[in-house]
């Protein structure tokens, strides 16, 4: 039988979630001023003028859209961050498309 009251379980989840957000925010803020390579995914959910992608550490990155296309890599200098997302601007040229999976059928 479960001896932990539901209220205590909720408090524990709330505490752990808050700690996780604080740690993620600290780690993301350490990236401000750095350039990360991003695999471009496509338009941001919040703005057609921005694209979103994933860093090589699987962090979500949002940046103003220029001439990059989904599947290409872009170097993005991080200017700000929250606990879930990095925000920045592209620096340099688009790097090129990601390699295609060899396991796909033709």
Backbone as XML, in Angstrom:
<?xml version="1.0"?>
<chain id="A" units="angstrom">
  <residue number="1" name="UNK">
    <atom name="N" x="0.843" y="-1.183" z="0.000"/>
    <atom name="CA" x="0.000" y="0.000" z="0.000"/>
    <atom name="C" x="0.887" y="1.245" z="0.000"/>
  </residue>
  <residue number="2" name="UNK">
    <atom name="N" x="0.429" y="2.268" z="-0.680"/>
    <atom name="CA" x="1.165" y="3.531" z="-0.804"/>
    <atom name="C" x="0.962" y="4.372" z="0.455"/>
  </residue>
  <residue number="3" name="UNK">
    <atom name="N" x="2.072" y="4.696" z="1.134"/>
    <atom name="CA" x="1.968" y="5.446" z="2.384"/>
    <atom name="C" x="2.203" y="6.942" z="2.215"/>
  </residue>
  <residue number="4" name="UNK">
    <atom name="N" x="2.455" y="7.399" z="0.971"/>
    <atom name="CA" x="2.724" y="8.817" z="0.727"/>
    <atom name="C" x="1.432" y="9.478" z="0.252"/>
  </residue>
  <residue number="5" name="UNK">
    <atom name="N" x="0.966" y="10.488" z="0.985"/>
    <atom name="CA" x="-0.273" y="11.183" z="0.591"/>
    <atom name="C" x="-0.120" y="11.876" z="-0.770"/>
  </residue>
  <residue number="6" name="UNK">
    <atom name="N" x="-1.226" y="11.989" z="-1.487"/>
    <atom name="CA" x="-1.220" y="12.633" z="-2.807"/>
    <atom name="C" x="-0.690" y="14.061" z="-2.736"/>
  </residue>
  <residue number="7" name="UNK">
    <atom name="N" x="-1.036" y="14.783" z="-1.682"/>
    <atom name="CA" x="-0.560" y="16.159" z="-1.526"/>
    <atom name="C" x="0.972" y="16.205" z="-1.456"/>
  </residue>
  <residue number="8" name="UNK">
    <atom name="N" x="1.562" y="15.259" z="-0.745"/>
    <atom name="CA" x="3.033" y="15.196" z="-0.635"/>
    <atom name="C" x="3.654" y="14.832" z="-1.985"/>
  </residue>
  <residue number="9" name="UNK">
    <atom name="N" x="3.032" y="13.929" z="-2.701"/>
    <atom name="CA" x="3.529" y="13.567" z="-4.039"/>
    <atom name="C" x="3.539" y="14.781" z="-4.951"/>
  </residue>
  <residue number="10" name="UNK">
    <atom name="N" x="2.450" y="15.542" z="-4.928"/>
    <atom name="CA" x="2.365" y="16.748" z="-5.741"/>
    <atom name="C" x="3.438" y="17.759" z="-5.370"/>
  </residue>
  <residue number="11" name="UNK">
    <atom name="N" x="3.673" y="17.949" z="-4.071"/>
    <atom name="CA" x="4.698" y="18.875" z="-3.617"/>
    <atom name="C" x="6.076" y="18.443" z="-4.103"/>
  </residue>
  <residue number="12" name="UNK">
    <atom name="N" x="6.363" y="17.151" z="-4.037"/>
    <atom name="CA" x="7.656" y="16.625" z="-4.483"/>
    <atom name="C" x="7.852" y="16.826" z="-5.981"/>
  </residue>
  <residue number="13" name="UNK">
    <atom name="N" x="6.833" y="16.561" z="-6.766"/>
    <atom name="CA" x="6.917" y="16.765" z="-8.217"/>
    <atom name="C" x="7.161" y="18.242" z="-8.518"/>
  </residue>
  <residue number="14" name="UNK">
    <atom name="N" x="6.434" y="19.115" z="-7.838"/>
    <atom name="CA" x="6.585" y="20.562" z="-8.026"/>
    <atom name="C" x="8.021" y="20.987" z="-7.703"/>
  </residue>
  <residue number="15" name="UNK">
    <atom name="N" x="8.563" y="20.464" z="-6.613"/>
    <atom name="CA" x="9.926" y="20.807" z="-6.193"/>
    <atom name="C" x="10.962" y="20.325" z="-7.212"/>
  </residue>
  <residue number="16" name="UNK">
    <atom name="N" x="10.845" y="19.105" z="-7.667"/>
    <atom name="CA" x="11.792" y="18.549" z="-8.642"/>
    <atom name="C" x="11.689" y="19.278" z="-9.976"/>
  </residue>
  <residue number="17" name="UNK">
    <atom name="N" x="10.472" y="19.585" z="-10.415"/>
    <atom name="CA" x="10.280" y="20.310" z="-11.671"/>
    <atom name="C" x="10.911" y="21.695" z="-11.600"/>
  </residue>
  <residue number="18" name="UNK">
    <atom name="N" x="10.723" y="22.385" z="-10.489"/>
    <atom name="CA" x="11.345" y="23.694" z="-10.309"/>
    <atom name="C" x="12.858" y="23.616" z="-10.338"/>
  </residue>
  <residue number="19" name="UNK">
    <atom name="N" x="13.415" y="22.614" z="-9.704"/>
    <atom name="CA" x="14.865" y="22.421" z="-9.710"/>
    <atom name="C" x="15.372" y="22.131" z="-11.123"/>
  </residue>
  <residue number="20" name="UNK">
    <atom name="N" x="14.644" y="21.285" z="-11.852"/>
    <atom name="CA" x="15.034" y="20.958" z="-13.226"/>
    <atom name="C" x="15.040" y="22.198" z="-14.101"/>
  </residue>
  <residue number="21" name="UNK">
    <atom name="N" x="14.036" y="23.051" z="-13.971"/>
    <atom name="CA" x="13.975" y="24.286" z="-14.765"/>
    <atom name="C" x="15.125" y="25.219" z="-14.417"/>
  </residue>
  <residue number="22" name="UNK">
    <atom name="N" x="15.450" y="25.327" z="-13.134"/>
    <atom name="CA" x="16.550" y="26.189" z="-12.706"/>
    <atom name="C" x="17.885" y="25.700" z="-13.261"/>
  </residue>
  <residue number="23" name="UNK">
    <atom name="N" x="18.112" y="24.396" z="-13.242"/>
    <atom name="CA" x="19.352" y="23.832" z="-13.777"/>
    <atom name="C" x="19.428" y="24.046" z="-15.284"/>
  </residue>
  <residue number="24" name="UNK">
    <atom name="N" x="18.327" y="23.790" z="-16.000"/>
    <atom name="CA" x="18.307" y="23.971" z="-17.452"/>
    <atom name="C" x="18.552" y="25.430" z="-17.813"/>
  </residue>
  <residue number="25" name="UNK">
    <atom name="N" x="17.956" y="26.366" z="-17.070"/>
    <atom name="CA" x="18.154" y="27.789" z="-17.330"/>
    <atom name="C" x="19.626" y="28.158" z="-17.135"/>
  </residue>
  <residue number="26" name="UNK">
    <atom name="N" x="20.226" y="27.683" z="-16.083"/>
    <atom name="CA" x="21.644" y="27.963" z="-15.825"/>
    <atom name="C" x="22.520" y="27.416" z="-16.957"/>
  </residue>
  <residue number="27" name="UNK">
    <atom name="N" x="22.272" y="26.185" z="-17.365"/>
    <atom name="CA" x="23.064" y="25.585" z="-18.447"/>
    <atom name="C" x="22.867" y="26.338" z="-19.754"/>
  </residue>
  <residue number="28" name="UNK">
    <atom name="N" x="21.643" y="26.725" z="-20.071"/>
    <atom name="CA" x="21.382" y="27.451" z="-21.313"/>
    <atom name="C" x="22.003" y="28.841" z="-21.284"/>
  </residue>
  <residue number="29" name="UNK">
    <atom name="N" x="21.949" y="29.516" z="-20.144"/>
    <atom name="CA" x="22.550" y="30.848" z="-20.046"/>
    <atom name="C" x="24.063" y="30.809" z="-20.230"/>
  </residue>
  <residue number="30" name="UNK">
    <atom name="N" x="24.693" y="29.692" z="-19.893"/>
    <atom name="CA" x="26.137" y="29.553" z="-20.093"/>
    <atom name="C" x="26.502" y="29.576" z="-21.576"/>
  </residue>
  <residue number="31" name="UNK">
    <atom name="N" x="25.523" y="29.338" z="-22.448"/>
    <atom name="CA" x="25.761" y="29.328" z="-23.889"/>
    <atom name="C" x="25.625" y="30.711" z="-24.525"/>
  </residue>
  <residue number="32" name="UNK">
    <atom name="N" x="25.144" y="31.698" z="-23.777"/>
    <atom name="CA" x="25.003" y="33.051" z="-24.323"/>
    <atom name="C" x="26.380" y="33.570" z="-24.729"/>
  </residue>
  <residue number="33" name="UNK">
    <atom name="N" x="26.448" y="34.081" z="-25.963"/>
    <atom name="CA" x="27.706" y="34.569" z="-26.523"/>
    <atom name="C" x="28.462" y="33.518" z="-27.322"/>
  </residue>
  <residue number="34" name="UNK">
    <atom name="N" x="28.069" y="32.278" z="-27.218"/>
    <atom name="CA" x="28.723" y="31.195" z="-27.963"/>
    <atom name="C" x="27.971" y="30.928" z="-29.267"/>
  </residue>
  <residue number="35" name="UNK">
    <atom name="N" x="28.666" y="30.294" z="-30.177"/>
    <atom name="CA" x="28.062" y="29.894" z="-31.448"/>
    <atom name="C" x="27.845" y="28.389" z="-31.424"/>
  </residue>
  <residue number="36" name="UNK">
    <atom name="N" x="26.629" y="27.967" z="-31.780"/>
    <atom name="CA" x="26.295" y="26.548" z="-31.834"/>
    <atom name="C" x="25.861" y="26.184" z="-33.244"/>
  </residue>
  <residue number="37" name="UNK">
    <atom name="N" x="26.180" y="24.977" z="-33.653"/>
    <atom name="CA" x="25.730" y="24.474" z="-34.955"/>
    <atom name="C" x="24.318" y="23.926" z="-34.795"/>
  </residue>
  <residue number="38" name="UNK">
    <atom name="N" x="23.440" y="24.335" z="-35.696"/>
    <atom name="CA" x="22.014" y="23.998" z="-35.593"/>
    <atom name="C" x="21.558" y="23.284" z="-36.860"/>
  </residue>
  <residue number="39" name="UNK">
    <atom name="N" x="20.860" y="22.189" z="-36.683"/>
    <atom name="CA" x="20.183" y="21.521" z="-37.790"/>
    <atom name="C" x="18.832" y="22.200" z="-37.939"/>
  </residue>
  <residue number="40" name="UNK">
    <atom name="N" x="18.624" y="22.893" z="-39.046"/>
    <atom name="CA" x="17.407" y="23.673" z="-39.269"/>
    <atom name="C" x="16.227" y="22.723" z="-39.462"/>
  </residue>
  <residue number="41" name="UNK">
    <atom name="N" x="15.157" y="22.960" z="-38.684"/>
    <atom name="CA" x="13.959" y="22.134" z="-38.782"/>
    <atom name="C" x="12.873" y="22.791" z="-39.614"/>
  </residue>
  <residue number="42" name="UNK">
    <atom name="N" x="12.711" y="24.113" z="-39.480"/>
    <atom name="CA" x="11.671" y="24.799" z="-40.230"/>
    <atom name="C" x="11.162" y="26.006" z="-39.479"/>
  </residue>
  <residue number="43" name="UNK">
    <atom name="N" x="10.029" y="26.542" z="-39.919"/>
    <atom name="CA" x="9.488" y="27.762" z="-39.298"/>
    <atom name="C" x="9.168" y="27.575" z="-37.818"/>
  </residue>
  <residue number="44" name="UNK">
    <atom name="N" x="9.393" y="28.634" z="-37.069"/>
    <atom name="CA" x="9.038" y="28.659" z="-35.650"/>
    <atom name="C" x="7.522" y="28.636" z="-35.513"/>
  </residue>
  <residue number="45" name="UNK">
    <atom name="N" x="7.032" y="28.097" z="-34.430"/>
    <atom name="CA" x="5.583" y="28.078" z="-34.181"/>
    <atom name="C" x="5.041" y="29.480" z="-33.923"/>
  </residue>
  <residue number="46" name="UNK">
    <atom name="N" x="5.900" y="30.375" z="-33.423"/>
    <atom name="CA" x="5.430" y="31.697" z="-33.013"/>
    <atom name="C" x="5.612" y="32.786" z="-34.059"/>
  </residue>
  <residue number="47" name="UNK">
    <atom name="N" x="6.490" y="32.575" z="-35.048"/>
    <atom name="CA" x="6.731" y="33.639" z="-36.023"/>
    <atom name="C" x="7.185" y="33.065" z="-37.361"/>
  </residue>
  <residue number="48" name="UNK">
    <atom name="N" x="6.574" y="33.508" z="-38.457"/>
    <atom name="CA" x="7.003" y="33.047" z="-39.778"/>
    <atom name="C" x="8.356" y="33.643" z="-40.180"/>
  </residue>
  <residue number="49" name="UNK">
    <atom name="N" x="8.821" y="34.632" z="-39.428"/>
    <atom name="CA" x="10.105" y="35.273" z="-39.715"/>
    <atom name="C" x="11.265" y="34.597" z="-38.993"/>
  </residue>
  <residue number="50" name="UNK">
    <atom name="N" x="10.949" y="33.581" z="-38.196"/>
    <atom name="CA" x="11.986" y="32.865" z="-37.458"/>
    <atom name="C" x="11.938" y="31.384" z="-37.791"/>
  </residue>
  <residue number="51" name="UNK">
    <atom name="N" x="13.103" y="30.771" z="-37.726"/>
    <atom name="CA" x="13.218" y="29.331" z="-37.884"/>
    <atom name="C" x="13.609" y="28.719" z="-36.553"/>
  </residue>
  <residue number="52" name="UNK">
    <atom name="N" x="13.332" y="27.441" z="-36.423"/>
    <atom name="CA" x="13.745" y="26.686" z="-35.256"/>
    <atom name="C" x="14.585" y="25.506" z="-35.719"/>
  </residue>
  <residue number="53" name="UNK">
    <atom name="N" x="15.439" y="25.058" z="-34.839"/>
    <atom name="CA" x="16.279" y="23.913" z="-35.138"/>
    <atom name="C" x="16.794" y="23.309" z="-33.849"/>
  </residue>
  <residue number="54" name="UNK">
    <atom name="N" x="17.685" y="22.344" z="-33.980"/>
    <atom name="CA" x="18.247" y="21.641" z="-32.833"/>
    <atom name="C" x="19.769" y="21.736" z="-32.876"/>
  </residue>
  <residue number="55" name="UNK">
    <atom name="N" x="20.329" y="22.022" z="-31.705"/>
    <atom name="CA" x="21.781" y="22.050" z="-31.587"/>
    <atom name="C" x="22.300" y="20.613" z="-31.539"/>
  </residue>
  <residue number="56" name="UNK">
    <atom name="N" x="23.624" y="20.455" z="-31.576"/>
    <atom name="CA" x="24.178" y="19.105" z="-31.507"/>
    <atom name="C" x="24.001" y="18.482" z="-30.123"/>
  </residue>
  <residue number="57" name="UNK">
    <atom name="N" x="23.554" y="19.275" z="-29.143"/>
    <atom name="CA" x="23.208" y="18.743" z="-27.824"/>
    <atom name="C" x="21.687" y="18.669" z="-27.645"/>
  </residue>
  <residue number="58" name="UNK">
    <atom name="N" x="20.956" y="18.752" z="-28.750"/>
    <atom name="CA" x="19.501" y="18.604" z="-28.823"/>
    <atom name="C" x="18.728" y="19.722" z="-28.121"/>
  </residue>
  <residue number="59" name="UNK">
    <atom name="N" x="19.340" y="20.893" z="-28.008"/>
    <atom name="CA" x="18.624" y="22.045" z="-27.461"/>
    <atom name="C" x="17.868" y="22.733" z="-28.601"/>
  </residue>
  <residue number="60" name="UNK">
    <atom name="N" x="16.680" y="23.217" z="-28.289"/>
    <atom name="CA" x="15.892" y="23.960" z="-29.259"/>
    <atom name="C" x="16.501" y="25.347" z="-29.433"/>
  </residue>
  <residue number="61" name="UNK">
    <atom name="N" x="16.668" y="25.774" z="-30.704"/>
    <atom name="CA" x="17.265" y="27.074" z="-31.019"/>
    <atom name="C" x="16.348" y="27.804" z="-31.996"/>
  </residue>
  <residue number="62" name="UNK">
    <atom name="N" x="16.047" y="29.070" z="-31.696"/>
    <atom name="CA" x="15.205" y="29.910" z="-32.551"/>
    <atom name="C" x="16.052" y="31.072" z="-33.046"/>
  </residue>
  <residue number="63" name="UNK">
    <atom name="N" x="15.940" y="31.379" z="-34.350"/>
    <atom name="CA" x="16.745" y="32.448" z="-34.946"/>
    <atom name="C" x="16.006" y="33.027" z="-36.143"/>
  </residue>
  <residue number="64" name="UNK">
    <atom name="N" x="16.293" y="34.299" z="-36.499"/>
    <atom name="CA" x="15.625" y="34.908" z="-37.652"/>
    <atom name="C" x="15.911" y="34.124" z="-38.941"/>
  </residue>
  <residue number="65" name="UNK">
    <atom name="N" x="14.878" y="33.918" z="-39.718"/>
    <atom name="CA" x="14.977" y="33.179" z="-40.980"/>
    <atom name="C" x="15.656" y="34.043" z="-42.037"/>
  </residue>
  <residue number="66" name="UNK">
    <atom name="N" x="16.600" y="33.450" z="-42.746"/>
    <atom name="CA" x="17.248" y="34.134" z="-43.880"/>
    <atom name="C" x="17.059" y="33.233" z="-45.100"/>
  </residue>
  <residue number="67" name="UNK">
    <atom name="N" x="18.127" y="32.623" z="-45.590"/>
    <atom name="CA" x="18.015" y="31.790" z="-46.788"/>
    <atom name="C" x="18.242" y="30.312" z="-46.509"/>
  </residue>
  <residue number="68" name="UNK">
    <atom name="N" x="18.291" y="29.920" z="-45.241"/>
    <atom name="CA" x="18.484" y="28.512" z="-44.913"/>
    <atom name="C" x="17.198" y="27.720" z="-45.144"/>
  </residue>
  <residue number="69" name="UNK">
    <atom name="N" x="17.362" y="26.423" z="-45.348"/>
    <atom name="CA" x="16.239" y="25.532" z="-45.602"/>
    <atom name="C" x="16.269" y="24.388" z="-44.590"/>
  </residue>
  <residue number="70" name="UNK">
    <atom name="N" x="15.099" y="23.799" z="-44.290"/>
    <atom name="CA" x="15.087" y="22.636" z="-43.402"/>
    <atom name="C" x="16.044" y="21.558" z="-43.906"/>
  </residue>
  <residue number="71" name="UNK">
    <atom name="N" x="16.779" y="20.970" z="-42.984"/>
    <atom name="CA" x="17.747" y="19.934" z="-43.327"/>
    <atom name="C" x="19.159" y="20.462" z="-43.477"/>
  </residue>
  <residue number="72" name="UNK">
    <atom name="N" x="19.318" y="21.767" z="-43.542"/>
    <atom name="CA" x="20.646" y="22.364" z="-43.634"/>
    <atom name="C" x="21.146" y="22.697" z="-42.228"/>
  </residue>
  <residue number="73" name="UNK">
    <atom name="N" x="22.446" y="22.941" z="-42.129"/>
    <atom name="CA" x="23.043" y="23.358" z="-40.874"/>
    <atom name="C" x="23.336" y="24.843" z="-40.924"/>
  </residue>
  <residue number="74" name="UNK">
    <atom name="N" x="23.207" y="25.500" z="-39.784"/>
    <atom name="CA" x="23.534" y="26.915" z="-39.675"/>
    <atom name="C" x="24.237" y="27.126" z="-38.337"/>
  </residue>
  <residue number="75" name="UNK">
    <atom name="N" x="25.232" y="28.002" z="-38.328"/>
    <atom name="CA" x="25.869" y="28.390" z="-37.078"/>
    <atom name="C" x="25.108" y="29.579" z="-36.520"/>
  </residue>
  <residue number="76" name="UNK">
    <atom name="N" x="24.700" y="29.481" z="-35.260"/>
    <atom name="CA" x="23.880" y="30.504" z="-34.620"/>
    <atom name="C" x="24.579" y="30.973" z="-33.341"/>
  </residue>
  <residue number="77" name="UNK">
    <atom name="N" x="24.780" y="32.297" z="-33.238"/>
    <atom name="CA" x="25.336" y="32.879" z="-32.012"/>
    <atom name="C" x="24.183" y="33.118" z="-31.043"/>
  </residue>
  <residue number="78" name="UNK">
    <atom name="N" x="24.298" y="32.571" z="-29.860"/>
    <atom name="CA" x="23.233" y="32.646" z="-28.871"/>
    <atom name="C" x="23.286" y="33.989" z="-28.152"/>
  </residue>
  <residue number="79" name="UNK">
    <atom name="N" x="22.137" y="34.698" z="-28.163"/>
    <atom name="CA" x="22.035" y="36.017" z="-27.547"/>
    <atom name="C" x="21.232" y="36.010" z="-26.241"/>
  </residue>
  <residue number="80" name="UNK">
    <atom name="N" x="20.309" y="35.046" z="-26.107"/>
    <atom name="CA" x="19.520" y="34.947" z="-24.888"/>
    <atom name="C" x="19.001" y="33.524" z="-24.778"/>
  </residue>
  <residue number="81" name="UNK">
    <atom name="N" x="18.476" y="33.205" z="-23.585"/>
    <atom name="CA" x="18.014" y="31.843" z="-23.353"/>
    <atom name="C" x="16.974" y="31.825" z="-22.249"/>
  </residue>
  <residue number="82" name="UNK">
    <atom name="N" x="16.107" y="30.832" z="-22.317"/>
    <atom name="CA" x="15.258" y="30.508" z="-21.176"/>
    <atom name="C" x="15.521" y="29.045" z="-20.842"/>
  </residue>
  <residue number="83" name="UNK">
    <atom name="N" x="14.731" y="28.455" z="-19.978"/>
    <atom name="CA" x="15.032" y="27.084" z="-19.556"/>
    <atom name="C" x="14.794" y="26.050" z="-20.649"/>
  </residue>
  <residue number="84" name="UNK">
    <atom name="N" x="14.033" y="26.400" z="-21.681"/>
    <atom name="CA" x="13.693" y="25.433" z="-22.718"/>
    <atom name="C" x="14.288" y="25.742" z="-24.083"/>
  </residue>
  <residue number="85" name="UNK">
    <atom name="N" x="14.658" y="27.005" z="-24.334"/>
    <atom name="CA" x="15.019" y="27.419" z="-25.688"/>
    <atom name="C" x="16.185" y="28.397" z="-25.687"/>
  </residue>
  <residue number="86" name="UNK">
    <atom name="N" x="17.026" y="28.272" z="-26.733"/>
    <atom name="CA" x="18.086" y="29.237" z="-26.998"/>
    <atom name="C" x="17.621" y="30.142" z="-28.129"/>
  </residue>
  <residue number="87" name="UNK">
    <atom name="N" x="17.994" y="31.418" z="-28.089"/>
    <atom name="CA" x="17.623" y="32.382" z="-29.115"/>
    <atom name="C" x="18.895" y="33.060" z="-29.614"/>
  </residue>
  <residue number="88" name="UNK">
    <atom name="N" x="19.016" y="33.220" z="-30.938"/>
    <atom name="CA" x="20.211" y="33.860" z="-31.459"/>
    <atom name="C" x="20.061" y="34.306" z="-32.889"/>
  </residue>
  <residue number="89" name="UNK">
    <atom name="N" x="21.207" y="34.608" z="-33.502"/>
    <atom name="CA" x="21.252" y="35.038" z="-34.905"/>
    <atom name="C" x="22.270" y="34.183" z="-35.647"/>
  </residue>
  <residue number="90" name="UNK">
    <atom name="N" x="21.955" y="33.935" z="-36.908"/>
    <atom name="CA" x="22.868" y="33.140" z="-37.724"/>
    <atom name="C" x="24.125" y="33.929" z="-38.006"/>
  </residue>
  <residue number="91" name="UNK">
    <atom name="N" x="25.255" y="33.258" z="-37.964"/>
    <atom name="CA" x="26.532" y="33.859" z="-38.320"/>
    <atom name="C" x="27.130" y="33.032" z="-39.449"/>
  </residue>
  <residue number="92" name="UNK">
    <atom name="N" x="27.698" y="33.693" z="-40.435"/>
    <atom name="CA" x="28.294" y="32.969" z="-41.545"/>
    <atom name="C" x="27.273" y="32.433" z="-42.513"/>
  </residue>
  <residue number="93" name="UNK">
    <atom name="N" x="27.751" y="31.568" z="-43.382"/>
    <atom name="CA" x="26.917" y="30.985" z="-44.426"/>
    <atom name="C" x="26.257" y="29.708" z="-43.954"/>
  </residue>
  <residue number="94" name="UNK">
    <atom name="N" x="25.213" y="29.297" z="-44.667"/>
    <atom name="CA" x="24.593" y="28.005" z="-44.428"/>
    <atom name="C" x="25.621" y="26.938" z="-44.760"/>
  </residue>
  <residue number="95" name="UNK">
    <atom name="N" x="25.681" y="25.885" z="-43.961"/>
    <atom name="CA" x="26.735" y="24.891" z="-44.092"/>
    <atom name="C" x="26.403" y="23.808" z="-45.110"/>
  </residue>
  <residue number="96" name="UNK">
    <atom name="N" x="25.167" y="23.497" z="-45.305"/>
    <atom name="CA" x="24.783" y="22.458" z="-46.252"/>
    <atom name="C" x="23.805" y="21.498" z="-45.622"/>
  </residue>
  <residue number="97" name="UNK">
    <atom name="N" x="23.332" y="20.600" z="-46.406"/>
    <atom name="CA" x="22.303" y="19.673" z="-45.951"/>
    <atom name="C" x="22.899" y="18.574" z="-45.093"/>
  </residue>
  <residue number="98" name="UNK">
    <atom name="N" x="22.078" y="18.069" z="-44.197"/>
    <atom name="CA" x="22.461" y="16.923" z="-43.381"/>
    <atom name="C" x="22.516" y="15.688" z="-44.270"/>
  </residue>
  <residue number="99" name="UNK">
    <atom name="N" x="23.418" y="14.747" z="-43.974"/>
    <atom name="CA" x="23.482" y="13.529" z="-44.787"/>
    <atom name="C" x="22.186" y="12.740" z="-44.694"/>
  </residue>
  <residue number="100" name="UNK">
    <atom name="N" x="21.789" y="12.148" z="-45.801"/>
    <atom name="CA" x="20.577" y="11.330" z="-45.843"/>
    <atom name="C" x="20.833" y="9.984" z="-45.209"/>
  </residue>
  <residue number="101" name="UNK">
    <atom name="N" x="19.806" y="9.426" z="-44.597"/>
    <atom name="CA" x="19.908" y="8.106" z="-43.980"/>
    <atom name="C" x="20.089" y="7.055" z="-45.072"/>
  </residue>
  <residue number="102" name="UNK">
    <atom name="N" x="21.002" y="6.126" z="-44.839"/>
    <atom name="CA" x="21.250" y="5.064" z="-45.816"/>
    <atom name="C" x="20.193" y="3.973" z="-45.771"/>
  </residue>
  <residue number="103" name="UNK">
    <atom name="N" x="19.407" y="3.961" z="-44.685"/>
    <atom name="CA" x="18.417" y="2.918" z="-44.534"/>
    <atom name="C" x="17.103" y="3.200" z="-45.254"/>
  </residue>
  <residue number="104" name="UNK">
    <atom name="N" x="16.966" y="4.359" z="-45.898"/>
    <atom name="CA" x="15.698" y="4.678" z="-46.550"/>
    <atom name="C" x="15.598" y="4.007" z="-47.907"/>
  </residue>
  <residue number="105" name="UNK">
    <atom name="N" x="14.390" y="3.632" z="-48.260"/>
    <atom name="CA" x="14.157" y="2.989" z="-49.554"/>
    <atom name="C" x="14.065" y="4.033" z="-50.645"/>
  </residue>
  <residue number="106" name="UNK">
    <atom name="N" x="14.512" y="3.680" z="-51.844"/>
    <atom name="CA" x="14.487" y="4.618" z="-52.970"/>
    <atom name="C" x="13.231" y="4.471" z="-53.780"/>
  </residue>
</chain>
